Amino acid sequence: MKYRLLGRSGLKVSTITMGTMTFGGEGKFASVGNTGVEEARRLIDLCIDAGVNLIDTADVYSDGRSEEIIGEVLGGKRPKDVLIATKARFPMGDGPNNAGLSRYHLIREAEASLKRLRTDVIDLYQVHQWDGLTPLEETLEALDTLVRQGKVRYLGCSNYSAWHLMKALGVSEREHRQRFVSQQIHYTLEAREAEYELLPISIDQGLGVLVWSPLAGGLLSGKHRRDAKAPEGTRQLAGWTEPPVRDEERLWRIVDVLVSIAEARGVSGAQVALAWLLERPAVTSLVIGGRTEAQFKDNLAAADLTLTAEERLRLDEVSAPPVLYPYWHQLRTASDRLGAADMPLLGPHLAK
């Protein structure tokens, strides 16, 4: 297992993070998985033994049950090098203040997460989504308070757009608040939108990048093939609709190349898709989940897989996002003065 600094912080995290959205199986999350305590114990031990040092969850996963299961497994005997990340923002009740990023909701939910996780501190506390009604000053003051109280060590955001993130960083600097050290985003061979703004911001502003659903909900596992029925037990058959697929033909072109490389290397399609991501600019760690021990073992093996330049080029070309405005104009007229943050999107085109 390799370890990378999380943004500009001094915290090192494993390139594979254990995702726990499958823990609990309550409410809408039943379609994702229903891992109970004993199976979770085996999977957590498996990941820790492989060198994983970050476990990611959220208060909303199975209405807090995911956090409770982690607490039952690790509570009181968590290995000192194992980090826990969780999130808040989504509804945790029916009341008018039971959602969002207000001071009221954030502090209350952080304290509730601490109890469920049976820990004194959350290593990485992430706001799970944007809240356009609560002033950023209020949100960032509440997060800053949690850090200063010793309840939270580092801060991150998830699913922010570019202007949301830059505004938050600006407010943190102006108000002398703790700033986000990372963002958790969706980024895959099939969905490379992050290359327009989110990866450039991460490079420019020194943010770590955690990638959620790096196999596109299993679509890039190599088990889904063109004109074939989806395998039993997959999220698609269970009705889970994230992430959306806007161009199915493009997806299958990507899968065709992915499977071709995987078969030639004697590894799974999932390992190839994950290895490609781990070599992308600014990416710190991939949040992998799974229903079974076999899935986790297979995904963990991606940490040691290195693709050749020719393999990366084939995957880059089949999955390349369109160069939208203003990027095509920058490519034509500003290519003499582009910086490192411009390269995730424009670099391959300059090479041509």
C-alpha positions in Angstrom: 0.0 0.0 0.0 1.2 3.5 -0.8 0.4 6.7 1.2 0.0 10.2 0.0 -0.3 13.5 1.7 -3.9 14.8 1.9 -3.7 18.1 0.2 -1.5 20.7 2.0 -2.0 19.0 5.3 0.7 16.8 6.9 -1.7 13.8 7.1 -0.8 10.8 5.0 -3.6 8.5 3.8 -3.6 5.2 1.9 -4.2 5.3 -1.8 -7.2 3.1 -1.1 -9.8 4.2 1.3 -12.4 1.8 2.7 -16.0 2.9 1.8 -18.8 1.8 4.1 -22.0 2.8 2.3 -22.9 -0.9 2.2 -22.9 -1.2 6.0 -26.4 -1.4 7.6 -28.7 -1.9 4.6 -31.5 0.3 5.9 -33.9 2.6 4.0 -32.8 3.5 0.4 -29.3 2.1 1.1 -30.7 -1.4 1.2 -30.3 -1.5 -2.6 -26.5 -0.8 -2.1 -25.8 -3.5 0.5 -26.7 -4.8 3.9 -23.4 -5.7 5.6 -23.9 -6.5 9.3 -21.5 -6.2 12.2 -19.6 -9.6 11.8 -19.1 -9.3 8.1 -18.1 -5.6 8.6 -15.5 -6.8 11.1 -14.0 -9.2 8.6 -13.9 -6.6 5.9 -12.4 -3.9 8.1 -9.7 -6.3 9.3 -9.0 -7.3 5.7 -8.5 -3.7 4.6 -6.4 -2.7 7.7 -4.2 -5.8 7.1 -3.7 -4.6 3.5 -2.5 -1.2 4.8 -5.6 0.9 4.4 -5.6 3.6 7.0 -8.7 5.6 6.2 -12.3 4.4 6.6 -15.0 6.6 5.1 -18.6 6.8 6.1 -21.5 9.4 6.5 -24.2 10.0 9.0 -26.9 9.5 6.3 -25.7 6.0 5.4 -28.5 3.7 6.6 -29.6 6.5 8.9 -26.5 6.3 11.0 -26.3 2.5 11.1 -23.1 2.5 9.1 -21.4 4.7 11.7 -22.8 2.5 14.5 -21.4 -0.6 12.9 -17.9 1.0 12.6 -18.2 2.0 16.2 -19.1 -1.5 17.3 -16.1 -3.0 15.4 -13.5 -0.4 16.3 -14.9 1.4 19.4 -12.4 1.4 22.2 -9.8 -0.6 20.4 -9.2 1.3 17.1 -5.6 0.9 15.9 -3.8 4.2 16.5 -3.0 4.6 12.8 -6.5 4.0 11.5 -8.3 7.2 10.5 -12.1 7.8 10.3 -13.8 10.2 7.9 -17.5 11.0 8.0 -19.9 13.5 6.5 -22.9 15.6 7.3 -25.5 17.7 5.3 -28.4 15.4 4.4 -31.6 15.0 6.4 -31.3 13.1 9.7 -34.9 13.6 10.7 -38.1 15.3 9.6 -37.6 18.6 11.5 -36.9 21.9 9.6 -33.4 22.1 11.0 -32.5 18.5 10.6 -30.6 19.1 7.3 -28.2 21.5 5.8 -25.0 23.2 6.9 -26.2 25.5 9.6 -24.2 25.8 12.9 -27.2 24.1 14.6 -27.2 21.1 12.3 -23.5 20.6 11.8 -22.5 20.7 15.5 -25.4 18.5 16.5 -24.6 15.9 13.8 -20.9 15.9 14.5 -21.6 15.1 18.2 -24.1 12.4 17.2 -21.5 10.9 14.8 -18.9 10.8 17.6 -21.3 8.9 19.8 -22.2 6.4 17.0 -18.6 5.9 16.1 -17.6 5.5 19.8 -14.7 7.9 19.3 -13.5 11.2 20.8 -12.4 12.7 17.5 -13.3 12.5 13.7 -10.1 12.6 11.7 -11.7 14.1 8.5 -15.1 15.8 8.7 -16.7 16.5 5.3 -19.7 18.5 4.3 -21.5 16.1 2.1 -23.1 18.6 -0.4 -23.6 22.3 -1.0 -26.1 24.3 1.1 -27.1 27.5 -0.8 -29.3 28.8 2.0 -26.8 28.9 4.9 -24.1 31.6 4.7 -20.7 30.1 4.2 -19.5 32.2 7.1 -21.8 30.3 9.4 -20.8 26.9 8.1 -17.1 27.5 8.2 -17.3 29.1 11.7 -19.1 26.0 12.9 -16.5 23.7 11.3 -13.7 25.8 12.7 -15.3 25.5 16.2 -15.3 21.7 15.9 -11.6 21.7 15.1 -10.7 24.0 17.9 -12.8 22.0 20.4 -10.8 18.9 19.4 -13.8 17.0 18.0 -12.5 17.2 14.4 -8.9 17.1 13.1 -9.3 18.0 9.4 -12.0 19.4 7.2 -13.2 18.5 3.7 -16.1 19.0 1.3 -17.9 16.8 -1.1 -19.8 17.3 -4.3 -19.1 21.1 -4.5 -19.0 22.9 -7.8 -15.9 24.9 -8.6 -17.3 28.3 -7.5 -18.7 26.8 -4.3 -15.2 25.5 -3.5 -13.3 28.6 -4.4 -15.8 30.8 -2.4 -15.4 28.6 0.6 -11.6 28.8 0.5 -11.8 32.5 0.1 -14.0 32.9 3.1 -11.8 30.7 5.2 -8.8 32.8 4.3 -10.6 36.1 4.9 -12.1 35.0 8.2 -9.0 33.1 9.4 -10.9 29.8 9.6 -9.7 26.3 9.2 -9.8 25.5 5.4 -10.8 22.4 3.5 -7.8 20.1 3.0 -9.7 17.8 0.6 -12.7 17.3 -1.6 -14.5 14.0 -2.2 -15.7 13.8 -5.8 -17.1 11.5 -8.4 -14.4 10.8 -11.1 -14.1 7.8 -13.4 -13.1 6.8 -16.9 -16.7 7.1 -17.7 -17.2 10.5 -15.9 -14.3 12.8 -16.4 -16.1 16.1 -15.8 -13.9 16.8 -12.8 -11.1 17.6 -15.2 -12.8 20.9 -16.3 -12.6 22.6 -12.9 -12.3 20.4 -9.8 -8.9 18.8 -10.5 -7.4 22.2 -11.6 -8.7 23.7 -8.3 -7.1 20.9 -6.4 -3.8 21.4 -8.0 -3.8 25.2 -7.7 -5.2 25.3 -4.2 -3.4 22.3 -2.7 -6.4 20.1 -2.0 -6.4 16.3 -1.8 -8.9 14.4 -3.9 -10.9 11.4 -2.6 -12.8 9.7 -5.3 -16.2 8.1 -4.5 -17.7 5.3 -6.6 -14.5 5.0 -8.7 -16.0 2.1 -10.6 -19.1 4.0 -11.5 -21.3 1.9 -9.3 -19.8 -1.3 -10.7 -20.2 -0.4 -14.4 -16.4 -0.3 -14.8 -15.8 -3.6 -12.9 -15.4 -5.5 -16.1 -18.5 -7.6 -15.3 -20.8 -5.4 -17.3 -20.5 -6.0 -21.0 -22.2 -4.7 -24.1 -25.5 -6.4 -24.9 -25.3 -8.6 -21.8 -27.6 -8.7 -18.8 -26.3 -7.0 -15.7 -24.8 -9.5 -13.2 -27.0 -10.5 -10.3 -26.6 -8.5 -7.1 -25.4 -5.3 -8.9 -26.6 -1.8 -7.9 -28.2 -1.3 -11.4 -30.5 -4.3 -11.0 -31.4 -3.1 -7.5 -32.5 0.3 -8.8 -29.6 2.5 -7.7 -29.3 5.3 -10.2 -25.9 6.9 -9.4 -23.9 7.7 -11.4 -26.1 8.5 -14.4 -24.9 7.3 -17.8 -25.6 9.9 -20.5 -24.0 8.1 -23.4 -24.4 4.4 -23.2 -22.5 3.7 -26.5 -19.5 5.7 -25.1 -19.6 3.6 -21.9 -19.4 0.4 -23.8 -16.5 1.7 -25.9 -14.7 2.4 -22.7 -15.5 -1.0 -21.3 -14.3 -2.7 -24.4 -10.9 -1.1 -24.1 -10.8 -1.7 -20.3 -11.6 -5.4 -20.7 -9.1 -5.8 -23.5 -6.3 -4.4 -21.3 -7.4 -6.4 -18.3 -7.5 -9.7 -20.1 -4.0 -9.0 -21.6 -2.6 -8.3 -18.1 -4.5 -11.2 -16.5 -6.2 -8.8 -14.0 -9.8 -7.6 -13.5 -11.3 -4.7 -15.3 -11.9 -3.1 -11.9 -8.1 -3.1 -11.2 -7.4 -1.4 -14.5 -10.0 1.3 -14.0 -8.7 2.0 -10.4 -5.0 2.0 -11.5 -5.8 4.6 -14.2 -7.4 6.8 -11.6 -4.5 6.5 -9.2 -2.2 7.9 -11.8 -4.4 11.0 -12.5 -3.2 14.4 -11.3 -4.2 15.5 -7.8 -5.9 12.1 -6.9 -5.0 11.1 -3.4 -7.2 8.1 -2.6 -10.0 6.0 -4.0 -13.0 5.2 -1.8 -13.8 1.5 -2.6 -16.8 -0.3 -1.3 -18.1 -3.8 -1.8 -20.6 -6.4 -0.7 -18.1 -9.3 -0.5 -14.5 -10.1 0.7 -13.7 -11.0 -2.9 -14.6 -7.6 -4.2 -12.5 -5.9 -1.6 -9.5 -8.1 -2.2 -9.7 -7.5 -6.0 -10.0 -3.7 -5.6 -7.1 -3.6 -3.0 -4.8 -5.2 -5.6 -5.2 -2.1 -7.8 -2.9 -0.3 -5.4 0.1 -2.3 -6.8 -0.9 -2.2 -10.5 1.0 0.1 -12.8 -0.3 0.7 -16.3 2.1 1.1 -19.3 2.2 4.4 -21.2 0.4 2.7 -24.1 -2.3 1.3 -21.9 -2.9 4.7 -20.3 -3.0 6.3 -23.8 -5.7 3.9 -25.0 -7.8 4.6 -22.0 -7.3 8.3 -22.2 -8.3 8.5 -25.8 -11.5 6.3 -25.6 -12.7 8.3 -22.6 -11.5 11.8 -23.4 -14.1 14.5 -22.5 -15.0 17.1 -25.1 -13.0 20.4 -24.9 -15.8 22.8 -24.1 -15.6 26.6 -24.1 -13.5 28.4 -22.8 -11.1 25.5 -22.9 -11.0 25.1 -26.7 -10.2 28.8 -26.9 -7.5 28.5 -24.3 -6.0 25.6 -26.2 -5.9 27.6 -29.4 -4.7 31.0 -28.0 -3.1 30.4 -24.6 -1.1 27.2 -25.1 2.1 29.2 -24.7 1.3 30.2 -21.1 -0.7 27.3 -19.5 0.2 26.2 -16.0 0.2 22.9 -14.1 -3.5 23.2 -13.2 -4.5 23.5 -16.9 -2.9 20.2 -17.7 -5.4 17.5 -16.6 -7.8 18.6 -19.4 -5.6 20.4 -21.9 -2.3 18.5 -21.6 -3.2 15.5 -23.8 -4.3 17.9 -26.6 -1.1 19.9 -26.4 0.9 16.7 -26.8 -0.9 16.2 -30.1 
